[in-house]
Amino acid sequence: MKPQTLRKLVLFSLVSFLMLTPARIAFAITTLTSNDWAGYVITFYGVTAISASWTVPVIQCTATGATNAVTQGLAVWIGFDGWGTDMNVPEQIGTMSYCLNGSPTYWSWEKDPSISPTPNTNNALQAIPNTPAGDQITASINYLGNNEYQLSLKDSTQDESRVYTVIIKNAPRESAEWILEAFQNNMQQQVTLPTFNPVTFSDCSASVNNVVGSITQNNAYPLDMVDSNNNVIAAPQNLNQAGTSFQVAEAG
């Protein structure tokens, strides 16, 4: 696996978010580390599906800063090709929780390279604008064949769903991810994590070459988020026996 550089994703003029390839810091036999991701990563070619459910986490905003500046936040998402070697074709969908002017803000989004970038969107699309903390989310990505992908997100609490069917040529389908992320803001600075409730990913499954398996069955790597001193600041915990559920929580 080759290290890759950070890439930025802008969602509207106010905030930009990094939900693409993480900055990899180290690789170990059993655990990967990143300065912006925590969760689980599958690193096989031929990924054809991924799915999970979670509850939008409550966050507590503590940082102060410039008006309309986002300095704290996190994203929860599933995706293809974020960890792989190709930097142009990630497919991701999830929810956003961030602090704006000292108050929590919540919504959902989808990211795919078929969306023509503009100065304010850069390949991202807001899915369900009002996706508050406590809402029950189910998301999936499926490769349909012939370069066609279906990205789905359902907010069961709001009884709202979004389905996107897109053409993505030459996607390698070489990784799949269940991730909590500290993204980059519109000043190209990585936000700090707010205090947040542990996020439980449940009903996790992924298919490689159309063979469905759990996190464990797919030999997914745990991924810890670390700071510049390599101290773990968020990590996956409590993987259940079936390999279908785990939490991401703050360390310490």
N, C-alpha and C positions, 0 to 999 in steps of 0.2 A: 504494500500500500504506500503510495507516494504522498508526502505532505503537500498541502495546498494552501493557497493564500486566502485571507478573508475576502468575502464578497458582500456587497451591500444591496439591500432591497428597500426601496422607498415606498411607503404607503401614505399617499397624500402629502401635501406640502409641509405638514407639521412634524411628522415622525418618519424616520426610516428604520427598517428592521432587517437584521441579518438572519435569514432563515435558509441559508444556502450551505456552502461548504464551510465547516468549522476550521479554526486554527488548531491543528493537531500539535500537541506538545510532546507526547511520549506514547510509546506503544509497549505494552507488556503482554505476557502470554494470556492472562485472563482479564485484564482491565485496560481499556483505552482512557486517555484523558484529553480534555479540551478546555480552552479558557472560556467557552460560551455554551457548551452543550452538556446535558446530563440525561442519561436514559439507557437505551439498548440499541445496538447496531448490528444488522446482518450484513455480511460482506461476501455474499455469493453472487455470481452472475446468474441471470435468468430469473430475477424476481418478477413475479406476475401479480401479486396482490399484497396488501397490508391493511389491517383494520384495528381499531381500538375504541374504547369508550372512556370518558373521564368526566369529572365535575369541574367546571370553571372555578379555579381557586380564588378564595378571598385573599386580597393583598392589603397590607397596611403601609401607607405612604409616610415616610419620615424625612426624606431628603428635601432640602430647600434649594432653590436655584432660580434661574432667570424665568420670567413669565413665559408661558407657552413652551418651555423646554422640558423634554422628557429625560429624566435622569435615573429613574427606577422603573423596572418592569420585567415581565417575562412572557414568553410565548410557549404554548403547549401544542404539539403538532405530531403528525405522522408524515412520512414521505418516502420517496424513492430518490436514489442517486445524489443524496447530499454528501455522503462520505466517499463517493467514488472518485475516479480520476478525471472525469469529464466535468468541467466547471460551468457548462452552459445549459444543462438540461435537468435541473432538479424539479420534481413534482411534489408539492407539499400542500397540506390543508390543516387548519387548526384554529386555535383561539388566542386572543391577546388580552393581557392584563397589564396596565401600566399606569403610572402616576402623572397626571397633568394638573399643574397649578395646585399641587398638594392633594388632589382627589383621585380616587381610583376610576379608571375608565376600562370598559370591557367590550369587546366585539370579536367577530370571527373573520377569517380571511382564507383565500386560496391563492396558491402561487403555481404558475406553470409557464414554461418558456414560449407557449403559443400566444400569450398576451403581448401585444406590441408595447414596448416601454414608452413612457412619456416622462417628462421631468418630475411628475408627481406620483406615478404609479410604478414604473420600473418593473414590469412583469408581475404585478400583484393586483389582487382584486378583493375589495371588501365583500364578504359574503353576507352575514347577518349582522347588521349594525348594532343591535341591542342583544348582547349575549352576556348577561350579568353573572356575577359570581353566584355559584350554587346551581346554575343550569346544568342539565345532564346532556352531554354531547356524545354522539357516535359519528365516527369518521371512517372513510375507507378510500383506497385507491386501487383500481383494477386495470390491468393491461388487457385490452380487448382484442389485440392482434392488429396487424397492418398499421402500426404506429399510432393506434388510437387508445386513449386512456379515459377512464371515468373517475372523477374525483367527487366524492359525496360527503356532505356534512348534514347532520340532523340535530337540532336543538329540541329534545323531547319536551322540555319544560315550556318552551314558547310555542311548540307544535309548528316549527318552521324547518324547512329543509332546502338545501341547495344541491344541485347536481350539475357538474360541468363535464362535458365530453369534448376532448381536445385531441388534436393531431400533434404529436411530438416526434419529429424524425430523428433517427439515429441515437435515441436514448439508450445508454448501455444497459440499464436495469441491473446494475452491479452492486447495489446496496439498498437496504431498507432501514428505516429508523423510527423509533418512538422517543420523542425528545421534549425536554423542558429546556428553554434557551434564554440566555441573557443577550438580547439583540443589540444592534447599534442604532443610535438615534440619528436625527437629521443633521447633527454636527459631526457625524462619523465617529462618535465616541460610544464605546460599549457602556450600556447602562449597568447599574448595580442591581442586584436582586433585592426587591422589597421583602419584608417579612411576609411569608405566605404559608397557607395551610399546605401540608403534604399533598401532592397530586398523585392520585391513584389511577394508573392505566389499567383497565380491566378488559376482558374479552379480547386479549391481544392474539392475533394470528397473522401469519404471512405465508405466502405461497412462493416456492421456488420451482420453476418449470412446472407450474400448475399442481404441485404437491403441497397440500396445506399442512402447516405445522405450527407449533407454539414457539415462544421465544426459546425455550430449551431445545426443542426438536430442531430448530434452525441454527443451533449453536451460536446464538447472538452474543456479542460481547457487551458486558456492562461498560458504561461510559461515565466517568466522573468529571464534574466541572471543577477546575482548579484555578487558583489565583496566580499572580506572577511569581510567587514564591513556591508554587506547586503544592500549596495547601488546599485540600478538598473543601469546597464551599457548598456543593450540592451533589447528591449521589443517588443512584437507584438502590432501593432497599426492599426487603421482604418479598422477594420473588416467590410466588406460591408453588406448591408441589407440582401442579399441572403446567407451570411455566406460562400462564396466561394472564397474570396480574402482578403488578409491582407498584411501589411508590417511588416518587422522587421527592426528597426532603432536604432541607437545609442541614448542613453538617454542623456537628457540635451541639 
